[in-house]
């Protein structure tokens, strides 16, 4: 399969039969090279309900008739918008035709701001363990450092992990290095940085300090094969 990074927390996974998008914040994201009007997706996976993660989910899902897999309350909200959804919750796993999804905990918030300024509570945030074609990808989501990341690393053989390093809203680089050790992934890619001034970080400095596994900076549009 091919895995590509598209700025902020946007990840695209192309398997033999499916195209999977994670947290497709495209419109309004100067760091993203995708076009919300043309990007394909069979499945959209969402870690939580903040606008910079839900992004263009509604438009992309409707145009592609894509399945949206999300935490329960967020899935319910998106279903009310006419989307095809599968609700899940932390600790739960499900086998889909495209792969296995398991939600992990994340310490963060989760709400969606409508165009009129109203705020919709969208349940608990999470991380996503995605197992496809014998490989496991861990999108940690937006979170601070928590010790159960070590347990998640012990319980799963993780090939690729996307770890936030931006600080202010999530872990900063120092805590993310601890998280990388605990997750014990073969490859660790920093995400959720440099989209806004308040989360500016040096991903190369982070990557070279990763001790467990290979720290790898993926530039916008970079692709790797698993």
N, C-alpha and C positions, 0 to 999 in steps of 0.2 A: 504494500500500500504506500501511497505518497501522502506525506503530512506537510502542510505549508502554514506559515505564520503571516498574518496580515495586519499587524499593529494592534496596540492595546492588548486585548485578550482574545482576539479573533484567530481561530484556528480552523483550517479546512483539512478534511481527511478524505482522500479518494481511494476507495477499495475497488476490487474487481467489479462489483455490482452497484455500489452506492457512493453518493457524495454527502458527506456529513459536515455541517457547519456548527461551530461552537461559539456562542456569545457574539453574534454578528453585528457589532457596532460599526457600521459602514458610513452612512450619511452623517455629515457633520464631524467625521473623524479624519482629520488631515493626514493621519499616519496610516490610513488604510488605502490599499491599492485596488480593492475590489469595487465593482459597480453594483449597487443594490438592485438596479433595473435589469441586470443581465446575469448575475451570479446564479448558478444552479445549486439546488439542494434537494435531496430526498428526505433528509432528516436534519432538524435543528435541535441542538442540545443547549440548554440554558442553565447556568449555575445559580442565578438569582435575578431579581426583578429590576435592578437599577437600569436606568435608561442607557447607560454606556455599556450595557451587556445585552439587554433585550434588543436594542438597536433597531434594525430593520426587519425583525422577525416577522411581523404581521404581513408586510408587503411581499417578502420573499416566500413565506409559507403559502400565501394565497396564490401567487403566480405559479408556484411549482407543485401545489397540492402536497406540500411536505408535512411530515409528522413532526410535531414539536414535543419534545420530552423535557419536562421541567418539574421543579418542586410543586407540590399539590396546589397551593393557593395561586401560584403564578400560572399554572396550567389551567386552572378554572377561570382565571381572568382572561386568558388568551382564548379559551374556548368560547367565552361570551362575545368575543370579537369575530367568531366564525371560523376559528382555526381548528384543525384536527390535532388533538393533543393526547398525550399519555402522562397522567400525573404520577409522581413518585415522591418518596420522602427519604430522609436521612436514614442510612442503614439498609434501605431496601435495594434489591437488585432485580433485574428483569432481563430475560433473554428475548431479543428482537431478531428479526430476520437479518439485520445489518450487524448485530453483535450484542454483547452483554453490557448493560449499564448498571452501575451501582453508585448511589449518592453517598458521599461522606459528609461529615459536619464541616462547617466553616464558621468562624467567628467574625460576623460582619452584620450589615443590615440588608433589607430587601424591600423596596417599594418602587412604584412606578409613578412618574409625574406626567399627568395628562397635559394636552395642549392648553387647556383652560387653567392649568396650575393646580388642579386637584390632585391629591396624593392617594394612590391605591396601595394598601398594604399587600404584599405578595408572599407572605410566609417566611419560612426560614431559608437562609442562603445555604449553599452547599458546594462541595467539590464533586467532580465526576471521574470515576474510574471507568474507562471504556476499553473493553477487550474485543479486539477484532482480528481475525485471521491469525490467532495465536499470539498476538502482541497486546500489551496493556499500556494504555496512555492515561496518565493522571493529570487532569486539569484541576489544579488545586482551588481555583476560584479566588475570590477576594476574601482574604482572611488574615488575621494576626497569627502569630506563632502559638501552637498548642501542642501539648506533649503526645496526644494520640496520633500525631503524624508519624511518630516512631512505630506505633502499633500497626498503622496502615502499611508502612514500609516492610514490617516483618511479615505481615499476612499476605502480601501481594508481591509478585515478581514484576516490577514496573520497568518497562523498557524506556519510556519517555515521560518526563514530567515538565509541565508548564507551571512555573512558580512566580508569583508576583513579587516585585522588588521595589515598587514605587515609593513606599513609605507614605505617611500621612493618612491615607485611607486603608492601607494594607500593611503587610510586613515591609520593613525596609531591608536593604541588602544584608545587614548583619544578622538579623533574625532569619532571613531567607537562606543564608548559608547553613544555619543550624537545621532548618527545615529540610534542606537538600540532603544533609547527612542522614537524617532520620528516614526520609522517604526512600533513600537507597536506590534511586533509579539509575539505569545505565547511562542515560543522557538527561541533563537538566537544562532547560531553556528558560531564561528570564522573560517575564511578560509584565504588563500593566505598569509601564514606565514611559516617561517622555511625551505622553499624550497631552498633558497640561503642565504648565510651569511648576506647580506644586509637587509633581511626582517625577521631576527630572532626576535621572540617575545615570551612572556609567555601567552599561551592561557588560562591557568587556572586562572591567575590573572585577565585577561579580563573577563572571564565568571562569576567570583564571584562578579565583580563590576556591572554587568548588573542589572539595577533596574526595567526596564519594561519588563516583561516576564521572562522566565527562561534562564539564560546563560548556555550553555551546550557545553562542549568540546567533539568532536567526534574524537577519535583516528583513525588511518588509518584502514579502513575496518569495522569500527563500523556501526551499522545499528539501525534504530529506525522505529517504526510503526506509521503511521498517520491514 
